[in-house]
Amino acid sequence: MMIPQDFESWRKCIEIDCGIALTDAFVKGRIAVYADAQHAETQRFIKRYGAEHHRLVLQWFRTVAEQDDLKKEEER
């Protein structure tokens, strides 16, 4: 399996290839875990994929959260 290197590839990997819905709750949960450098899951992620990829994935989750927030604003 190839590790996504950009936002669009990552999002396709999560939503299409893995079948995981990027719901508000899921995204916020991932952000909470990956933003906590002391969290065991975060430490395992960094050990496996590296600090740079961790930084990118956290940024991508935050991008999804921001897009969802904008979409909610537009729906009001």
DRENTOR-221481 format. One line per field, with one value per residue: residue in one letter; x, y, z of N, C-alpha, C in turn. Coordinates in nm, 2 decimals, always signed. Layout:
N
residu a,... $
n.east X,... $
n.north Y,... $
n.up Z,... $
ca.east X,... $
ca.north Y,... $
ca.up Z,... $
c.east X,... $
c.north Y,... $
c.up Z,... $
This chain:
76
residu m,m,i,p,q,d,f,e,s,w,r,k,c,i,e,i,d,c,g,i,a,l,t,d,a,f,v,k,g,r,i,a,v,y,a,d,a,q,h,a,e,t,q,r,f,i,k,r,y,g,a,e,h,h,r,l,v,l,q,w,f,r,t,v,a,e,q,d,d,l,k,k,e,e,e,r $
n.east +0.09,+0.06,+0.17,-0.02,+0.08,-0.02,-0.30,-0.54,-0.50,-0.47,-0.72,-0.89,-0.78,-0.86,-1.15,-1.25,-1.08,-1.05,-1.30,-1.39,-1.59,-1.55,-1.65,-1.77,-1.74,-1.55,-1.33,-1.27,-1.20,-0.97,-0.80,-0.78,-0.64,-0.40,-0.29,-0.19,+0.11,+0.20,+0.02,-0.03,-0.11,-0.04,+0.23,+0.30,+0.21,+0.39,+0.63,+0.60,+0.54,+0.68,+0.77,+0.73,+0.52,+0.32,+0.28,+0.17,-0.06,-0.21,-0.24,-0.40,-0.63,-0.72,-0.77,-0.99,-1.17,-1.19,-1.30,-1.55,-1.66,-1.68,-1.87,-2.09,-2.14,-2.22,-2.46,-2.63 $
n.north -0.12,+0.22,+0.51,+0.80,+1.12,+1.37,+1.59,+1.54,+1.27,+1.14,+1.19,+1.05,+0.79,+0.75,+0.78,+0.65,+0.42,+0.30,+0.32,+0.49,+0.72,+1.07,+1.20,+1.46,+1.40,+1.19,+1.31,+1.52,+1.36,+1.23,+1.45,+1.53,+1.32,+1.30,+1.55,+1.54,+1.49,+1.32,+1.11,+0.76,+0.64,+0.84,+0.85,+0.59,+0.61,+0.81,+0.68,+0.47,+0.60,+0.84,+1.17,+1.39,+1.30,+1.26,+1.52,+1.62,+1.47,+1.54,+1.81,+1.77,+1.66,+1.87,+2.05,+1.93,+1.96,+2.24,+2.28,+2.16,+2.32,+2.56,+2.48,+2.43,+2.69,+2.81,+2.68,+2.79 $
n.up +0.00,-0.09,+0.07,+0.11,-0.02,-0.05,+0.01,-0.14,-0.23,+0.02,+0.13,-0.05,-0.01,+0.26,+0.25,+0.02,-0.05,+0.21,+0.31,+0.52,+0.67,+0.68,+0.92,+1.14,+1.41,+1.39,+1.27,+1.45,+1.67,+1.58,+1.54,+1.81,+1.92,+1.76,+1.79,+2.04,+2.16,+2.35,+2.36,+2.33,+2.09,+1.91,+1.93,+1.84,+1.58,+1.48,+1.51,+1.33,+1.08,+1.07,+1.18,+1.00,+0.83,+1.01,+1.09,+0.85,+0.82,+1.05,+0.98,+0.75,+0.86,+1.01,+0.80,+0.68,+0.89,+0.90,+0.64,+0.68,+0.88,+0.73,+0.54,+0.71,+0.79,+0.55,+0.51,+0.69 $
ca.east +0.00,+0.13,+0.13,-0.05,+0.17,-0.09,-0.43,-0.64,-0.47,-0.50,-0.87,-0.93,-0.74,-0.95,-1.29,-1.28,-1.01,-1.07,-1.44,-1.41,-1.65,-1.48,-1.76,-1.73,-1.69,-1.43,-1.22,-1.23,-1.13,-0.83,-0.73,-0.75,-0.53,-0.27,-0.24,-0.13,+0.23,+0.22,-0.07,+0.04,-0.14,+0.03,+0.37,+0.31,+0.20,+0.52,+0.74,+0.58,+0.53,+0.77,+0.72,+0.68,+0.39,+0.23,+0.25,+0.09,-0.19,-0.28,-0.28,-0.51,-0.75,-0.76,-0.83,-1.13,-1.25,-1.22,-1.40,-1.68,-1.71,-1.73,-1.99,-2.20,-2.16,-2.29,-2.59,-2.71 $
ca.north +0.00,+0.34,+0.61,+0.92,+1.23,+1.50,+1.60,+1.47,+1.13,+1.10,+1.19,+0.93,+0.67,+0.73,+0.77,+0.55,+0.29,+0.24,+0.33,+0.56,+0.85,+1.17,+1.27,+1.56,+1.33,+1.11,+1.41,+1.58,+1.26,+1.21,+1.57,+1.53,+1.22,+1.33,+1.68,+1.51,+1.42,+1.22,+1.00,+0.64,+0.62,+0.93,+0.80,+0.47,+0.67,+0.88,+0.57,+0.40,+0.68,+0.96,+1.30,+1.48,+1.25,+1.29,+1.67,+1.64,+1.40,+1.63,+1.93,+1.73,+1.64,+2.01,+2.11,+1.87,+2.02,+2.37,+2.28,+2.12,+2.44,+2.65,+2.42,+2.46,+2.84,+2.84,+2.62,+2.88 $
ca.up +0.00,-0.10,+0.17,+0.04,+0.00,-0.06,+0.07,-0.22,-0.23,+0.15,+0.15,-0.13,+0.07,+0.38,+0.22,-0.09,-0.03,+0.34,+0.34,+0.64,+0.65,+0.76,+1.00,+1.23,+1.53,+1.36,+1.24,+1.58,+1.75,+1.52,+1.58,+1.96,+1.95,+1.69,+1.85,+2.17,+2.14,+2.46,+2.34,+2.29,+1.95,+1.83,+1.94,+1.75,+1.44,+1.45,+1.50,+1.21,+0.96,+1.08,+1.23,+0.89,+0.78,+1.12,+1.08,+0.73,+0.85,+1.14,+0.90,+0.66,+0.94,+1.04,+0.68,+0.67,+0.99,+0.85,+0.53,+0.73,+0.94,+0.63,+0.48,+0.80,+0.78,+0.43,+0.52,+0.77 $
c.east +0.09,+0.08,+0.10,+0.04,+0.11,-0.23,-0.53,-0.62,-0.50,-0.65,-0.93,-0.90,-0.83,-1.09,-1.33,-1.21,-1.04,-1.22,-1.47,-1.47,-1.58,-1.59,-1.69,-1.67,-1.56,-1.31,-1.17,-1.16,-0.99,-0.74,-0.69,-0.64,-0.40,-0.21,-0.17,-0.01,+0.26,+0.12,+0.00,+0.02,-0.06,+0.18,+0.39,+0.30,+0.33,+0.63,+0.72,+0.59,+0.62,+0.70,+0.66,+0.54,+0.29,+0.19,+0.15,-0.05,-0.27,-0.33,-0.40,-0.64,-0.81,-0.82,-0.97,-1.22,-1.29,-1.32,-1.54,-1.74,-1.76,-1.86,-2.11,-2.24,-2.25,-2.43,-2.68,-2.78 $
c.north +0.12,+0.44,+0.74,+1.04,+1.37,+1.48,+1.51,+1.32,+1.07,+1.09,+1.07,+0.80,+0.64,+0.70,+0.66,+0.42,+0.22,+0.24,+0.39,+0.69,+0.95,+1.26,+1.37,+1.50,+1.26,+1.21,+1.48,+1.49,+1.24,+1.33,+1.57,+1.43,+1.27,+1.47,+1.66,+1.43,+1.31,+1.10,+0.88,+0.61,+0.71,+0.89,+0.68,+0.52,+0.73,+0.78,+0.50,+0.48,+0.80,+1.08,+1.39,+1.43,+1.27,+1.44,+1.69,+1.58,+1.49,+1.75,+1.89,+1.71,+1.78,+2.08,+2.06,+1.94,+2.16,+2.38,+2.25,+2.24,+2.54,+2.61,+2.45,+2.60,+2.87,+2.79,+2.70,+2.99 $
c.up +0.00,+0.00,+0.10,+0.08,-0.01,-0.01,-0.01,-0.22,-0.09,+0.17,+0.07,-0.06,+0.19,+0.34,+0.12,-0.06,+0.10,+0.38,+0.47,+0.61,+0.74,+0.83,+1.09,+1.36,+1.51,+1.35,+1.37,+1.67,+1.71,+1.56,+1.72,+1.99,+1.89,+1.73,+1.98,+2.15,+2.24,+2.44,+2.28,+2.14,+1.86,+1.82,+1.84,+1.60,+1.40,+1.43,+1.37,+1.08,+0.96,+1.12,+1.12,+0.84,+0.89,+1.11,+0.96,+0.76,+0.94,+1.07,+0.81,+0.74,+0.98,+0.92,+0.66,+0.77,+0.95,+0.74,+0.58,+0.80,+0.84,+0.57,+0.58,+0.80,+0.66,+0.43,+0.61,+0.70 $
